Amino acid sequence: MSTKPINLPGLGLIHPTDETNYRADDPISVGAVRALIHQKWVHTVQVSDGQGGAPEFHASCELNGKSFTITGQIAGS
């Protein structure tokens, strides 16, 4: 993947934290996390308490033959 920010449907703008990891700028909805599960380029989605108790998601993805992860906060509770 690129080291430039990319815009993904449902996630908005995500920025690279290194060559294969990205982080969503803004918290995303529970519905958007659910929608990730159904994307063909997403292999797995995990949800955790995250840092400071705020729920986070971690998605393992592959697009155009390149593997990468996306991490971000989940909005609301």
C-alpha positions in Angstrom: 0.0 0.0 0.0 0.9 3.6 -0.2 2.2 5.8 2.6 -0.4 8.4 1.6 -3.8 8.7 3.3 -6.6 6.8 1.5 -10.4 7.3 1.6 -12.4 4.1 2.0 -16.2 3.8 1.8 -17.7 3.7 5.3 -14.4 4.5 7.0 -13.5 7.9 5.5 -9.9 9.0 5.5 -7.4 6.7 6.9 -3.7 7.5 7.4 -0.7 5.1 7.4 1.1 4.5 10.6 3.7 2.6 8.7 4.0 0.7 5.3 1.2 -1.9 6.1 -0.9 -0.3 8.9 -3.5 2.4 8.7 -5.6 4.1 11.3 -9.0 5.7 10.8 -9.0 9.4 11.6 -12.4 9.6 13.1 -14.4 7.0 15.2 -16.7 4.9 13.0 -20.1 3.6 13.7 -20.9 0.0 14.7 -22.8 -0.3 11.4 -19.6 0.6 9.5 -17.7 -2.0 11.4 -20.4 -4.6 10.6 -20.2 -3.6 6.9 -16.4 -4.2 6.9 -17.1 -7.9 7.6 -18.9 -8.2 4.3 -16.2 -6.6 2.2 -14.4 -9.1 -0.1 -11.0 -7.4 0.6 -11.4 -7.7 4.4 -10.3 -11.1 5.8 -11.0 -10.6 9.6 -12.4 -8.0 11.9 -11.7 -8.0 15.6 -13.2 -5.7 18.3 -11.5 -5.0 21.6 -11.7 -2.6 24.6 -8.8 -0.6 23.1 -6.7 1.8 25.0 -8.5 3.7 27.8 -11.6 1.5 27.5 -12.7 3.0 24.2 -13.8 0.2 21.8 -11.5 -0.3 18.8 -11.6 -2.5 15.7 -8.7 -4.2 13.9 -9.3 -5.3 10.3 -6.9 -7.6 8.4 -7.3 -6.7 4.7 -5.9 -7.4 1.2 -6.4 -5.2 -1.8 -4.7 -5.6 -5.2 -2.4 -8.3 -3.7 -1.2 -6.1 -0.9 -1.9 -7.0 2.8 -2.6 -4.3 5.3 -4.4 -3.7 8.6 -6.8 -0.9 9.6 -7.4 0.1 13.2 -9.8 2.7 14.6 -12.1 3.7 17.3 -15.8 2.7 17.3 -18.2 5.6 17.9 -20.7 5.5 20.7 -21.6 2.6 22.9 
